[in-house]
Protein backbone atom coordinates (compact mmCIF):
# COMPACT_ATOMS: atom_id res chain seq x y z
CA UNK A 1 0.00 0.00 0.00
CA UNK A 2 1.10 3.48 -0.75
CA UNK A 3 0.40 5.94 2.00
CA UNK A 4 -1.52 8.99 0.88
CA UNK A 5 0.13 12.30 1.78
CA UNK A 6 -1.75 14.13 4.46
CA UNK A 7 -3.29 17.48 3.57
CA UNK A 8 -1.85 20.35 5.58
CA UNK A 9 -4.30 22.59 7.29
CA UNK A 10 -3.38 26.30 7.08
CA UNK A 11 -2.26 27.62 10.40
CA UNK A 12 -4.77 29.87 12.02
CA UNK A 13 -1.97 31.94 13.54
CA UNK A 14 -0.42 32.63 10.12
CA UNK A 15 -3.81 33.60 8.74
CA UNK A 16 -4.22 36.00 11.61
CA UNK A 17 -0.88 37.62 10.84
CA UNK A 18 -1.94 38.29 7.27
CA UNK A 19 -5.18 39.82 8.48
CA UNK A 20 -3.38 42.20 10.83
CA UNK A 21 -0.89 43.14 8.10
CA UNK A 22 -3.67 43.86 5.66
CA UNK A 23 -5.45 45.94 8.28
CA UNK A 24 -2.32 47.98 8.99
CA UNK A 25 -1.78 48.58 5.28
CA UNK A 26 -5.41 49.59 4.86
CA UNK A 27 -5.20 52.09 7.73
CA UNK A 28 -1.93 53.48 6.35
CA UNK A 29 -3.49 53.84 2.91
CA UNK A 30 -6.48 55.71 4.30
CA UNK A 31 -4.28 58.06 6.34
CA UNK A 32 -2.07 58.70 3.32
CA UNK A 33 -5.11 59.47 1.18
CA UNK A 34 -6.42 61.89 3.81
CA UNK A 35 -3.03 63.61 3.99
CA UNK A 36 -2.89 63.95 0.21
CA UNK A 37 -6.41 65.36 0.03
CA UNK A 38 -5.53 67.81 2.80
CA UNK A 39 -2.43 68.97 0.97
CA UNK A 40 -4.51 69.71 -2.12
CA UNK A 41 -7.35 71.31 -0.21
CA UNK A 42 -5.17 73.66 1.86
CA UNK A 43 -4.21 75.95 -1.05
CA UNK A 44 -7.69 75.64 -2.54
CA UNK A 45 -9.28 76.79 0.70
CA UNK A 46 -7.31 80.05 0.37
CA UNK A 47 -9.61 81.16 -2.45
CA UNK A 48 -12.48 81.31 0.03
CA UNK A 49 -10.52 83.52 2.44
CA UNK A 50 -10.41 87.23 1.62
CA UNK A 51 -8.88 90.26 3.32
CA UNK A 52 -11.35 91.98 5.62
CA UNK A 53 -10.84 95.15 7.71
CA UNK A 54 -8.39 94.35 10.50
CA UNK A 55 -6.96 91.23 8.84
CA UNK A 56 -3.19 91.00 8.37
CA UNK A 57 -1.85 90.16 4.93
CA UNK A 58 1.63 89.43 3.61
CA UNK A 59 2.15 90.80 0.11
CA UNK A 60 4.59 90.86 -2.76
CA UNK A 61 4.45 94.16 -4.60
CA UNK A 62 5.92 96.39 -7.29
CA UNK A 63 5.57 100.19 -7.27
CA UNK A 64 5.64 101.85 -10.70
CA UNK A 65 5.86 105.47 -11.81
CA UNK A 66 3.71 107.25 -14.41
CA UNK A 67 5.75 105.75 -17.25
CA UNK A 68 5.25 102.22 -15.88
CA UNK A 69 8.85 101.87 -14.72
CA UNK A 70 9.32 99.87 -11.51
CA UNK A 71 10.95 101.91 -8.75
CA UNK A 72 10.45 99.43 -5.88
CA UNK A 73 9.81 95.68 -6.11
CA UNK A 74 9.98 92.37 -4.26
CA UNK A 75 10.60 90.56 -7.56
CA UNK A 76 14.18 89.93 -8.64
CA UNK A 77 12.92 89.34 -12.18
CA UNK A 78 11.32 92.78 -12.31
CA UNK A 79 14.49 94.30 -10.81
CA UNK A 80 16.75 92.72 -13.44
CA UNK A 81 14.41 93.68 -16.28
CA UNK A 82 14.36 97.28 -15.04
CA UNK A 83 18.15 97.43 -14.76
CA UNK A 84 18.54 95.93 -18.22
CA UNK A 85 16.36 98.70 -19.63
CA UNK A 86 18.72 101.26 -18.06
CA UNK A 87 16.36 102.49 -15.34
CA UNK A 88 16.64 102.82 -11.57
CA UNK A 89 14.87 100.33 -9.28
CA UNK A 90 15.31 98.85 -5.81
CA UNK A 91 14.70 95.40 -4.35
CA UNK A 92 12.73 95.21 -1.12
CA UNK A 93 11.18 92.50 1.06
CA UNK A 94 7.59 91.34 1.44
CA UNK A 95 5.33 93.67 3.38
CA UNK A 96 2.80 93.03 6.13
CA UNK A 97 -0.34 95.17 5.93
CA UNK A 98 -3.52 95.48 7.97
CA UNK A 99 -6.56 95.60 5.73
CA UNK A 100 -8.32 98.97 5.77
CA UNK A 101 -5.93 100.53 8.30
CA UNK A 102 -4.69 104.09 7.97
CA UNK A 103 -0.95 104.70 7.79
CA UNK A 104 0.50 105.19 11.26
CA UNK A 105 2.90 107.95 10.18
CA UNK A 106 3.64 110.41 7.39
CA UNK A 107 6.44 108.18 6.14
CA UNK A 108 6.82 104.40 6.25
CA UNK A 109 10.44 103.32 5.95
CA UNK A 110 10.73 100.29 3.67
CA UNK A 111 14.08 98.43 3.68
CA UNK A 112 15.85 98.22 0.32
CA UNK A 113 18.98 96.41 -0.81
CA UNK A 114 21.59 98.52 -2.56
CA UNK A 115 23.93 97.24 -5.31
CA UNK A 116 26.96 97.50 -2.98
CA UNK A 117 25.38 95.01 -0.55
CA UNK A 118 24.26 97.57 2.02
CA UNK A 119 20.71 98.50 2.95
CA UNK A 120 18.80 101.76 3.18
CA UNK A 121 15.25 102.97 3.78
CA UNK A 122 12.90 103.80 0.94
CA UNK A 123 10.11 106.27 1.70
CA UNK A 124 6.52 105.22 1.18
CA UNK A 125 4.30 108.19 1.95
CA UNK A 126 1.14 108.12 4.04
CA UNK A 127 -1.17 108.06 1.03
CA UNK A 128 0.85 105.27 -0.62
CA UNK A 129 0.39 102.99 2.38
CA UNK A 130 -3.28 103.88 2.83
CA UNK A 131 -3.92 103.10 -0.84
CA UNK A 132 -2.32 99.68 -0.32
CA UNK A 133 -4.21 98.81 2.87
CA UNK A 134 -7.53 99.78 1.28
CA UNK A 135 -6.66 98.21 -2.05
CA UNK A 136 -6.10 94.72 -0.63
CA UNK A 137 -9.58 94.57 0.93
CA UNK A 138 -11.53 91.73 -0.64
CA UNK A 139 -8.45 90.11 -2.19
CA UNK A 140 -7.91 86.36 -1.78
CA UNK A 141 -4.72 84.46 -1.07
CA UNK A 142 -2.55 84.17 -4.22
CA UNK A 143 -4.67 86.82 -5.97
CA UNK A 144 -2.92 89.62 -7.86
CA UNK A 145 -4.21 93.13 -8.47
CA UNK A 146 -3.03 96.53 -9.70
CA UNK A 147 -3.87 99.29 -7.22
CA UNK A 148 -3.88 102.93 -8.40
CA UNK A 149 -1.96 105.30 -6.12
CA UNK A 150 -3.52 108.63 -5.16
CA UNK A 151 -0.33 110.69 -4.99
CA UNK A 152 0.84 109.98 -8.53
CA UNK A 153 1.75 113.62 -9.10
CA UNK A 154 4.16 114.98 -6.49
CA UNK A 155 6.07 117.77 -8.23
CA UNK A 156 9.03 119.48 -6.60
CA UNK A 157 10.94 122.41 -8.04
CA UNK A 158 14.72 122.50 -7.69
CA UNK A 159 17.02 125.37 -8.49
CA UNK A 160 20.15 124.75 -10.51
CA UNK A 161 22.27 125.33 -7.41
CA UNK A 162 20.11 123.08 -5.25
CA UNK A 163 20.18 120.31 -7.83
CA UNK A 164 23.97 120.44 -8.05
CA UNK A 165 24.24 120.37 -4.25
CA UNK A 166 22.14 117.20 -4.23
CA UNK A 167 24.42 115.53 -6.75
CA UNK A 168 22.26 116.14 -9.82
CA UNK A 169 24.17 117.50 -12.79
CA UNK A 170 21.87 120.36 -13.76
CA UNK A 171 23.63 121.10 -17.06
CA UNK A 172 23.39 117.54 -18.39
CA UNK A 173 19.98 116.66 -16.94
CA UNK A 174 17.09 116.23 -19.36
CA UNK A 175 13.33 115.77 -19.16
CA UNK A 176 12.61 112.09 -18.60
CA UNK A 177 15.79 111.43 -16.62
CA UNK A 178 15.33 109.46 -13.42
CA UNK A 179 17.55 109.74 -10.40
CA UNK A 180 17.80 108.49 -6.84
CA UNK A 181 18.08 110.92 -3.98
CA UNK A 182 18.35 110.66 -0.21
CA UNK A 183 16.14 113.21 1.51
CA UNK A 184 14.43 114.07 4.73
CA UNK A 185 10.67 114.37 4.68
CA UNK A 186 8.95 116.77 7.06
CA UNK A 187 5.45 116.54 8.52
CA UNK A 188 4.23 118.04 5.26
CA UNK A 189 4.71 115.11 2.86
CA UNK A 190 5.21 117.42 -0.12
CA UNK A 191 8.32 119.09 1.31
CA UNK A 192 11.72 117.52 0.72
CA UNK A 193 14.60 119.04 2.64
CA UNK A 194 18.27 118.72 3.46
CA UNK A 195 19.59 115.17 2.76
CA UNK A 196 22.35 115.80 5.31
CA UNK A 197 19.78 115.39 8.08
CA UNK A 198 20.31 112.40 10.37
CA UNK A 199 17.08 110.71 9.20
CA UNK A 200 16.92 110.31 5.44
CA UNK A 201 15.00 108.17 2.98
CA UNK A 202 15.49 107.09 -0.60
CA UNK A 203 13.05 108.26 -3.25
CA UNK A 204 13.23 108.01 -7.05
CA UNK A 205 12.28 111.11 -9.03
CA UNK A 206 11.64 111.80 -12.70
CA UNK A 207 12.47 115.14 -14.32
CA UNK A 208 9.27 116.41 -15.94
CA UNK A 209 10.34 119.97 -16.79
CA UNK A 210 13.43 122.15 -17.12
CA UNK A 211 14.12 125.87 -17.53
CA UNK A 212 17.39 127.80 -17.62
CA UNK A 213 17.68 127.71 -13.84
CA UNK A 214 15.16 125.20 -12.45
CA UNK A 215 14.16 121.55 -12.62
CA UNK A 216 10.66 120.20 -12.05
CA UNK A 217 10.82 116.70 -10.59
CA UNK A 218 7.95 114.31 -9.91
CA UNK A 219 8.43 112.10 -6.85
CA UNK A 220 4.97 110.52 -7.08
CA UNK A 221 4.16 106.99 -8.23
CA UNK A 222 1.14 105.75 -10.16
CA UNK A 223 0.43 102.09 -9.44
CA UNK A 224 1.20 99.19 -7.12
CA UNK A 225 1.05 95.64 -8.44
CA UNK A 226 0.16 93.51 -5.42
CA UNK A 227 -0.07 89.77 -4.78
CA UNK A 228 -1.54 88.57 -1.48
CA UNK A 229 0.54 85.64 -0.24
CA UNK A 230 -1.20 84.87 3.04
CA UNK A 231 -3.99 86.19 5.25
CA UNK A 232 -4.24 86.09 9.05
CA UNK A 233 -7.79 86.85 10.04
CA UNK A 234 -8.38 89.29 12.90
Helices and strands as residue ranges (DSSP letters): H 12-45, G 46-48, E 56-64, E 70-73, H 76-84, E 90-92, E 95-98, E 107-113, E 119-125, H 126-135, E 144-148, E 155-159, H 160-165, E 178-185, E 192-193, E 201-210, E 214-218, E 223-232
